[in-house]
């Protein structure tokens, strides 16, 4: 359109994250764009020796209200939203002296960072809500037929290459527009969630607002696509090995949650989100050996997580078995050198606890949402219900058994002795079947069950499971209680002269 050629062509750049801005600005200038920008972004570009018009010079109106209003102006949004193939739109631009803005590069105020400050007030957070930036993104994305919208420095290299090759086609602009709308949707979702929780103490908003999406090789099975949403690098650093799979991350989550609750020198081996061996001994090396001995068959191809430093001797032991993943808060240099010899294994450094406040699942055409099961302290407040009380010196072992059991899929039975698991029955539809599996596992790997502690994630509906545990040699049982037949269970414990405590708290993990 000839009239369109009479209009100047601008790129508007307004960035909180100024990574790559010099390279972007250079490429735009080289391709004939004039630059217009806001405040600090303009200064960065100008200080680099490039010409850049400040937004107030374009609009003819100064920034007001302490910077709250600077881009919200017809000379900005007219230049963005004008349809280049609409004669009347172009006539109006010419009539009002408005030039075209064909490229918009924007990223938003760091509301997320502000919200993570413990002392942040609602007033503080309000000042970190971006208005103009969101409007610019939405405007440019809406008019993507003619305008390119950039919302992340990650996009700059491809954009620059396409720009240089005159290849900013509509399909590419559509892609940028979708990414832009995702950014604004995520931003609004985050603000509403944070403010609701801050103001009301509740959270009724279900959304995945993490700006980063990690594409996985596949999902639970090869025919399923898989993604990870969130900043994985905030919690973990991968030191060795190929990319993590969907199942790796599931198991990683289960294992780290368990190990985080253990005493010093804890170790857990996880397979299919269930522990197959857990131990707390006097050293990381001893704990791994004990955890492995709990079920060396199931441990093959599993993941192992520690809550202490992995040293050379432990690394040598780890290399004797195939493990998908090794995770710890630190490794010695010697350990890393040894572990790196196994190319198929991943090694992760855990920086801090990764504990989501909510658990979300698809169900019945909708979503089930619950708080994470972070309840603790049950053993300290547990009630002795049997004639033979649990001895004080055995309470730590009871706590260990209960902690492991909490992290096993229901129905769950855990047998522990001498600071390690010796038998785990997981995920059965019958609690007595879980009891049988735990006992069978212990015997299969040569453990003496006499004097062991048993933990059950929920009550025993009948006394049959209690009878089996007692006959196997268990001397203490930890369970929530709450069955209409609790008296029968207590009578069975008394009959077998074993101790039983009720935690009054259930830990189902379906």
C-alpha positions as CSV (number, residue, x, y, z in Angstrom):
1,X,0.0,0.0,0.0
2,X,1.5,3.3,-1.1
3,X,0.2,5.3,1.7
4,X,1.8,2.9,4.2
5,X,5.2,3.7,2.7
6,X,4.9,7.3,3.8
7,X,5.0,6.2,7.4
8,X,8.1,5.7,9.4
9,X,8.8,2.2,10.7
10,X,9.6,1.7,14.4
11,X,10.6,-1.0,16.7
12,X,9.5,-0.5,20.3
13,X,11.8,-2.0,23.0
14,X,10.8,-1.9,26.7
15,X,12.6,-4.5,28.8
16,X,13.0,-5.4,32.4
17,X,15.5,-8.2,31.4
18,X,17.9,-6.4,29.1
19,X,19.8,-9.6,28.1
20,X,20.7,-9.5,24.4
21,X,19.2,-6.0,23.9
22,X,22.3,-4.6,22.2
23,X,22.4,-7.4,19.6
24,X,18.6,-7.0,19.0
25,X,18.9,-3.2,18.6
26,X,21.8,-3.5,16.2
27,X,20.0,-6.0,14.0
28,X,16.9,-3.8,13.9
29,X,18.8,-0.6,13.0
30,X,20.7,-2.5,10.3
31,X,17.4,-3.6,8.7
32,X,16.0,0.0,8.6
33,X,14.1,0.3,11.8
34,X,14.1,3.3,14.0
35,X,14.1,2.5,17.7
36,X,11.9,3.9,20.4
37,X,12.2,2.8,24.0
38,X,11.4,3.6,27.6
39,X,13.6,4.9,30.5
40,X,16.5,2.6,31.3
41,X,16.2,0.5,28.2
42,X,16.6,3.6,26.0
43,X,19.6,4.6,28.1
44,X,21.3,1.2,27.6
45,X,20.8,1.4,23.8
46,X,22.0,5.0,23.7
47,X,25.0,4.2,25.8
48,X,25.9,1.6,23.3
49,X,26.2,4.3,20.6
50,X,22.9,3.6,18.9
51,X,20.2,6.2,18.2
52,X,17.0,5.5,20.2
53,X,14.0,7.8,20.6
54,X,12.6,8.0,24.1
55,X,8.9,7.2,24.3
56,X,7.9,10.6,25.5
57,X,9.4,12.1,22.3
58,X,7.2,9.8,20.2
59,X,4.0,10.5,22.1
60,X,4.6,14.1,22.8
61,X,3.6,13.4,26.4
62,X,5.8,12.9,29.4
63,X,5.8,9.8,31.6
64,X,3.5,10.5,34.5
65,X,2.5,9.1,37.9
66,X,6.0,8.0,38.7
67,X,6.3,5.9,35.5
68,X,2.9,4.2,35.9
69,X,1.8,5.8,32.6
70,X,4.3,6.0,29.7
71,X,3.3,3.7,26.7
72,X,-0.5,4.0,27.1
73,X,-0.9,6.4,24.3
74,X,-2.7,6.4,20.8
75,X,0.6,7.2,19.1
76,X,1.9,3.9,20.5
77,X,-1.1,1.7,20.2
78,X,-2.3,3.2,16.9
79,X,1.1,2.3,15.4
80,X,0.8,-1.2,16.7
81,X,-2.8,-2.0,16.0
82,X,-3.3,-0.4,12.6
83,X,-4.2,-2.9,9.9
84,X,-1.7,-2.3,7.2
85,X,-4.1,-3.6,4.5
86,X,-6.9,-1.4,5.7
87,X,-7.0,1.9,3.8
88,X,-9.0,3.7,6.5
89,X,-6.6,2.6,9.2
90,X,-3.6,4.0,7.3
91,X,-5.5,7.3,6.5
92,X,-6.1,7.8,10.2
93,X,-2.5,7.2,11.1
94,X,-1.5,9.8,8.5
95,X,-4.2,12.2,9.7
96,X,-2.9,12.0,13.3
97,X,0.8,11.8,12.6
98,X,1.1,8.3,13.9
99,X,3.9,6.0,12.6
100,X,4.0,2.3,12.3
101,X,5.4,0.1,15.0
102,X,6.2,-3.3,13.4
103,X,8.3,-4.9,16.1
104,X,7.6,-4.9,19.9
105,X,10.1,-6.4,22.3
106,X,8.7,-6.4,25.9
107,X,9.3,-8.3,29.1
108,X,7.4,-7.6,32.2
109,X,8.0,-6.3,35.8
110,X,9.4,-9.1,38.0
111,X,6.2,-9.7,40.0
112,X,7.3,-13.3,40.7
113,X,10.6,-12.1,42.3
114,X,8.8,-9.5,44.4
115,X,6.2,-12.1,45.6
116,X,8.9,-14.4,46.9
117,X,10.1,-11.8,49.4
118,X,8.8,-12.8,52.8
119,X,8.2,-9.3,53.9
120,X,6.4,-8.2,50.7
121,X,3.1,-6.4,51.4
122,X,0.1,-6.1,49.1
123,X,1.1,-2.5,48.5
124,X,4.7,-3.6,47.5
125,X,3.3,-6.2,45.1
126,X,0.8,-3.8,43.5
127,X,3.7,-1.6,42.3
128,X,5.2,-4.6,40.6
129,X,2.1,-5.2,38.4
130,X,2.9,-4.3,34.8
131,X,0.2,-2.5,32.9
132,X,1.7,-1.0,29.9
133,X,3.9,-4.0,29.1
134,X,0.9,-6.4,29.2
135,X,-1.0,-4.1,26.9
136,X,1.8,-3.8,24.4
137,X,2.1,-7.6,24.3
138,X,-1.6,-8.1,23.8
139,X,-1.8,-5.4,21.2
140,X,1.1,-6.7,19.2
141,X,-0.1,-10.3,19.5
142,X,-3.5,-9.3,18.3
143,X,-2.1,-7.6,15.2
144,X,0.4,-10.4,14.5
145,X,-0.6,-10.4,10.9
146,X,1.7,-7.3,10.6
147,X,3.6,-7.1,13.9
148,X,6.2,-9.2,15.6
149,X,6.1,-9.5,19.4
150,X,9.1,-10.6,21.3
151,X,8.7,-11.5,25.0
152,X,12.0,-13.3,25.9
153,X,15.7,-13.0,25.1
154,X,15.6,-16.6,24.1
155,X,13.6,-15.6,21.0
156,X,16.2,-13.0,19.8
157,X,18.7,-15.2,17.9
158,X,16.0,-16.7,15.6
159,X,14.3,-13.4,15.2
160,X,17.5,-11.7,14.2
161,X,18.3,-14.4,11.7
162,X,14.9,-14.2,10.2
163,X,15.0,-10.5,10.1
164,X,18.3,-10.4,8.3
165,X,17.0,-12.9,5.7
166,X,13.7,-11.1,5.3
167,X,11.8,-14.1,6.6
168,X,9.4,-12.7,9.2
169,X,6.5,-14.6,7.7
170,X,3.0,-14.7,9.1
171,X,3.4,-18.3,10.4
172,X,6.4,-17.2,12.5
173,X,4.5,-14.1,13.7
174,X,1.6,-16.3,14.7
175,X,4.0,-18.4,16.8
176,X,5.3,-15.3,18.5
177,X,1.8,-14.1,19.2
178,X,0.8,-17.4,20.9
179,X,3.9,-17.1,23.0
180,X,3.0,-13.6,23.9
181,X,-0.6,-14.5,25.0
182,X,0.9,-17.3,27.1
183,X,3.1,-14.8,28.9
184,X,0.2,-12.5,29.7
185,X,-2.1,-15.4,30.7
186,X,0.7,-16.7,33.0
187,X,1.3,-13.2,34.4
188,X,-2.3,-12.5,35.2
189,X,-2.7,-16.0,36.7
190,X,0.3,-15.5,38.9
191,X,-0.9,-12.1,40.1
192,X,-4.4,-13.3,41.0
193,X,-3.0,-16.4,42.8
194,X,-0.5,-14.5,44.8
195,X,-2.8,-11.6,45.8
196,X,-5.7,-14.0,46.7
197,X,-3.4,-15.9,49.0
198,X,-1.9,-12.7,50.4
199,X,-5.3,-11.0,51.0
200,X,-7.6,-14.0,51.9
201,X,-5.2,-16.7,52.9
202,X,-6.8,-19.0,50.4
203,X,-6.0,-20.3,46.9
204,X,-8.9,-21.1,44.6
205,X,-7.0,-20.6,41.4
206,X,-5.9,-23.6,39.4
207,X,-3.3,-22.8,36.8
208,X,0.2,-23.6,35.6
209,X,1.8,-20.2,35.3
210,X,5.5,-21.2,35.1
211,X,7.0,-19.4,32.2
212,X,9.4,-22.2,31.4
213,X,8.3,-25.3,29.6
214,X,10.7,-28.2,29.2
215,X,9.9,-30.6,26.4
216,X,10.7,-34.1,27.4
217,X,11.6,-37.0,25.1
218,X,8.2,-38.5,25.8
219,X,5.7,-39.0,28.6
220,X,5.1,-42.0,30.8
221,X,5.2,-44.1,27.6
222,X,6.9,-43.5,24.3
223,X,3.6,-42.8,22.5
224,X,2.8,-39.9,24.9
225,X,4.2,-36.4,24.7
226,X,5.7,-35.1,27.9
227,X,6.5,-31.7,29.4
228,X,7.8,-30.2,32.6
229,X,6.6,-26.8,33.6
230,X,8.7,-24.8,36.0
231,X,12.2,-23.7,36.7
232,X,14.0,-27.1,37.3
233,X,17.4,-25.3,37.6
234,X,16.2,-23.5,40.8
235,X,16.3,-26.8,42.7
236,X,18.6,-29.1,40.8
237,X,21.8,-29.0,38.7
238,X,22.5,-31.9,36.4
239,X,26.1,-32.8,36.6
240,X,26.3,-35.9,34.5
241,X,24.2,-37.8,31.9
242,X,21.6,-37.4,29.3
243,X,18.3,-35.5,29.7
244,X,15.8,-36.6,32.4
245,X,12.7,-38.5,31.3
246,X,9.2,-38.0,32.5
247,X,9.5,-41.1,34.8
248,X,12.9,-39.9,36.1
249,X,11.3,-36.7,37.3
250,X,8.4,-38.5,38.9
251,X,10.7,-40.8,40.8
252,X,13.0,-37.9,41.6
253,X,10.1,-36.0,43.2
254,X,9.0,-39.0,45.3
255,X,12.6,-39.8,46.4
256,X,13.6,-36.3,47.4
257,X,10.4,-35.7,49.4
258,X,11.2,-38.9,51.4
259,X,14.8,-38.2,51.9
260,X,14.2,-34.6,53.0
261,X,12.3,-36.0,56.1
262,X,15.0,-38.4,57.1
263,X,17.7,-37.9,59.8
264,X,21.3,-37.2,58.8
265,X,23.0,-39.7,56.4
266,X,19.7,-40.8,55.0
267,X,19.4,-42.7,51.7
268,X,16.4,-43.9,49.7
269,X,16.2,-46.0,46.5
270,X,13.1,-45.5,44.5
271,X,11.5,-47.5,41.7
272,X,8.2,-46.5,40.1
273,X,7.6,-43.8,42.7
274,X,7.8,-46.3,45.5
275,X,10.8,-46.8,47.9
276,X,12.4,-50.2,47.6
277,X,15.0,-49.5,50.2
278,X,15.6,-46.8,52.8
279,X,18.2,-46.5,55.5
280,X,19.7,-44.1,58.0
281,X,23.1,-45.2,59.3
282,X,26.3,-43.6,60.6
283,X,27.6,-42.7,57.1
284,X,26.3,-42.2,53.6
285,X,28.2,-45.3,52.5
286,X,26.6,-47.5,55.2
287,X,23.1,-46.0,54.5
288,X,23.4,-46.9,50.8
289,X,24.6,-50.4,51.5
290,X,21.7,-50.9,53.9
291,X,19.1,-49.4,51.5
292,X,20.4,-51.6,48.7
293,X,20.3,-54.7,50.8
294,X,16.6,-54.1,51.6
295,X,15.7,-55.2,48.0
296,X,18.7,-55.4,45.6
297,X,16.5,-56.9,42.9
298,X,14.0,-54.0,42.7
299,X,16.8,-51.4,43.1
300,X,18.2,-52.3,39.6
301,X,17.4,-49.4,37.3
302,X,16.0,-47.3,40.1
303,X,17.1,-43.9,41.5
304,X,19.0,-43.3,44.7
305,X,18.8,-40.1,46.7
306,X,21.0,-39.0,49.6
307,X,20.7,-36.1,52.1
308,X,24.5,-36.0,52.6
309,X,27.7,-35.7,50.6
310,X,28.5,-38.6,48.3
311,X,32.2,-39.6,48.7
312,X,34.7,-41.8,46.8
313,X,33.9,-45.0,48.5
314,X,30.1,-44.5,48.0
315,X,30.6,-43.7,44.4
316,X,32.6,-46.9,43.8
317,X,29.7,-48.9,45.4
318,X,27.1,-47.0,43.3
319,X,29.0,-48.0,40.1
320,X,28.5,-51.7,40.9
321,X,24.8,-51.5,40.1
322,X,22.8,-50.0,37.2
323,X,21.0,-46.9,38.5
324,X,19.1,-44.4,36.4
325,X,19.8,-41.4,38.6
326,X,21.9,-40.4,41.6
327,X,21.0,-37.3,43.6
328,X,22.7,-35.6,46.5
329,X,23.3,-32.1,48.0
330,X,27.0,-32.5,47.3
331,X,29.7,-34.7,45.8
332,X,33.4,-34.9,46.3
333,X,35.5,-34.3,43.2
334,X,36.7,-38.0,43.4
335,X,33.0,-39.1,43.5
336,X,32.1,-37.1,40.4
337,X,35.1,-38.5,38.5
338,X,34.0,-42.1,39.4
339,X,30.3,-41.6,38.7
340,X,31.1,-39.9,35.3
341,X,32.4,-43.3,34.0
342,X,28.8,-44.5,33.7
343,X,27.5,-42.6,30.7
344,X,23.9,-43.8,30.9
345,X,23.4,-42.6,34.4
346,X,22.3,-39.1,35.4
347,X,23.8,-37.3,38.4
348,X,22.0,-34.4,40.0
349,X,23.0,-31.9,42.6
350,X,20.0,-30.9,44.8
351,X,20.3,-27.2,45.7
352,X,17.2,-27.0,48.0
353,X,14.0,-28.7,48.8
354,X,11.5,-28.8,45.9
355,X,8.2,-28.9,47.7
356,X,5.1,-27.9,45.8
357,X,2.3,-26.6,48.1
358,X,-0.4,-28.4,46.1
359,X,-0.9,-31.8,44.4
360,X,-3.0,-31.6,41.2
361,X,-4.5,-34.5,39.3
362,X,-6.9,-35.0,36.4
363,X,-10.1,-36.7,37.4
364,X,-13.7,-37.1,36.1
365,X,-13.3,-34.5,33.4
366,X,-11.9,-32.0,35.9
367,X,-9.2,-31.6,38.4
368,X,-8.6,-32.7,42.0
369,X,-6.4,-30.4,44.0
370,X,-5.2,-30.9,47.6
371,X,-2.5,-29.6,49.8
372,X,0.7,-31.5,49.9
373,X,1.0,-34.0,52.8
374,X,3.4,-32.1,54.9
375,X,2.0,-33.1,58.3
376,X,4.6,-34.3,60.8
377,X,5.0,-34.8,64.6
378,X,2.6,-37.8,64.8
379,X,5.0,-40.1,66.7
380,X,5.6,-37.4,69.4
381,X,1.9,-37.3,70.0
382,X,1.1,-40.9,69.4
383,X,-1.0,-42.9,71.9
384,X,0.0,-46.3,73.3
385,X,-3.1,-48.5,73.0
386,X,-1.7,-51.9,73.9
387,X,-0.8,-53.4,77.3
388,X,2.8,-53.4,76.4
389,X,3.9,-49.7,75.7
390,X,6.5,-48.8,73.1
391,X,9.8,-48.2,74.8
392,X,11.1,-44.6,74.6
393,X,14.4,-45.7,73.0
394,X,12.3,-47.3,70.1
395,X,10.4,-44.2,69.2
396,X,13.0,-42.9,66.8
397,X,12.8,-46.2,64.9
398,X,9.0,-45.9,65.0
399,X,9.3,-42.4,63.5
400,X,11.6,-43.7,60.7
401,X,9.2,-46.5,59.9
402,X,6.3,-44.0,59.9
403,X,8.1,-41.5,57.6
404,X,8.9,-44.2,55.0
405,X,5.4,-45.6,55.1
406,X,4.0,-42.1,54.5
407,X,5.9,-42.1,51.2
408,X,4.8,-45.5,50.0
409,X,1.8,-46.0,47.7
410,X,-1.3,-47.2,49.5
411,X,-2.1,-49.7,50.8
412,X,1.3,-49.6,52.5
413,X,3.1,-51.7,55.0
414,X,6.7,-51.1,56.0
415,X,9.0,-53.2,58.1
416,X,12.1,-51.7,59.7
417,X,15.0,-52.9,61.8
418,X,18.3,-51.4,62.8
419,X,17.8,-48.1,60.9
420,X,16.7,-49.6,57.6
421,X,13.8,-51.0,55.8
422,X,13.7,-54.8,55.6
423,X,10.4,-55.3,53.8
424,X,8.0,-53.0,52.0
425,X,4.5,-53.9,50.8
426,X,3.1,-51.2,48.4
427,X,0.1,-50.4,46.4
428,X,-2.1,-53.4,47.1
429,X,-5.9,-53.4,47.1
430,X,-5.9,-55.4,50.3
431,X,-3.9,-54.3,53.4
432,X,-3.3,-57.9,54.4
433,X,-1.8,-58.5,50.9
434,X,0.6,-55.6,51.6
435,X,1.5,-57.3,54.9
436,X,2.2,-60.6,53.1
437,X,4.4,-58.9,50.5
438,X,6.4,-57.0,53.2
439,X,7.0,-60.2,55.1
440,X,7.9,-62.2,52.0
441,X,10.4,-59.5,50.8
442,X,12.1,-59.5,54.2
443,X,12.5,-63.3,54.2
444,X,13.5,-63.4,50.5
445,X,16.6,-61.2,51.2
446,X,17.6,-63.0,54.4
447,X,16.3,-60.6,57.1
448,X,15.4,-61.7,60.6
449,X,12.0,-60.1,61.3
450,X,12.0,-60.8,65.0
451,X,12.2,-57.4,66.8
452,X,11.2,-55.4,63.7
453,X,8.8,-52.5,63.7
454,X,5.8,-52.4,61.3
455,X,4.1,-49.2,60.1
456,X,0.8,-49.0,58.3
457,X,-0.3,-45.9,56.4
458,X,-4.0,-46.5,57.4
459,X,-5.9,-48.5,60.0
460,X,-6.2,-52.3,59.9
461,X,-9.8,-53.1,59.1
462,X,-9.4,-56.6,60.5
463,X,-7.0,-58.3,62.9
464,X,-5.6,-60.7,60.2
465,X,-2.8,-58.4,59.2
466,X,-1.8,-57.8,62.8
467,X,-1.8,-61.5,63.4
468,X,0.5,-62.1,60.5
469,X,2.9,-59.4,61.6
470,X,3.1,-60.7,65.1
471,X,3.6,-64.3,63.9
472,X,6.5,-63.1,61.7
473,X,8.3,-61.6,64.7
474,X,7.2,-57.9,64.7
475,X,7.3,-56.4,68.2
476,X,5.8,-52.9,67.5
477,X,3.1,-51.6,65.2
478,X,2.5,-48.0,64.2
479,X,-0.8,-47.2,62.7
480,X,-3.4,-44.4,62.6
481,X,-6.3,-46.3,64.2
482,X,-9.8,-45.2,63.4
483,X,-11.4,-48.6,62.4
484,X,-14.7,-49.7,63.9
485,X,-12.8,-52.8,64.8
486,X,-9.9,-51.1,66.5
487,X,-10.7,-53.0,69.7
488,X,-10.2,-56.3,67.9
489,X,-6.8,-55.1,66.6
490,X,-5.7,-54.0,70.1
491,X,-6.8,-57.3,71.6
492,X,-4.8,-59.1,68.9
493,X,-1.7,-57.0,69.8
494,X,-2.2,-57.8,73.5
495,X,-2.7,-61.5,72.7
496,X,0.7,-61.5,70.9
497,X,2.4,-59.4,73.5
498,X,3.4,-56.7,71.0
499,X,3.2,-52.9,71.3
500,X,0.9,-50.8,69.3
501,X,0.6,-47.0,69.0
502,X,-2.1,-44.9,67.2
503,X,-0.9,-41.8,65.4
504,X,-4.5,-40.5,64.8
505,X,-3.2,-39.4,61.4
506,X,-3.7,-41.3,58.1
507,X,-1.3,-41.0,55.2
508,X,-3.0,-42.4,52.1
509,X,-1.0,-42.0,48.9
510,X,-3.1,-43.2,46.0
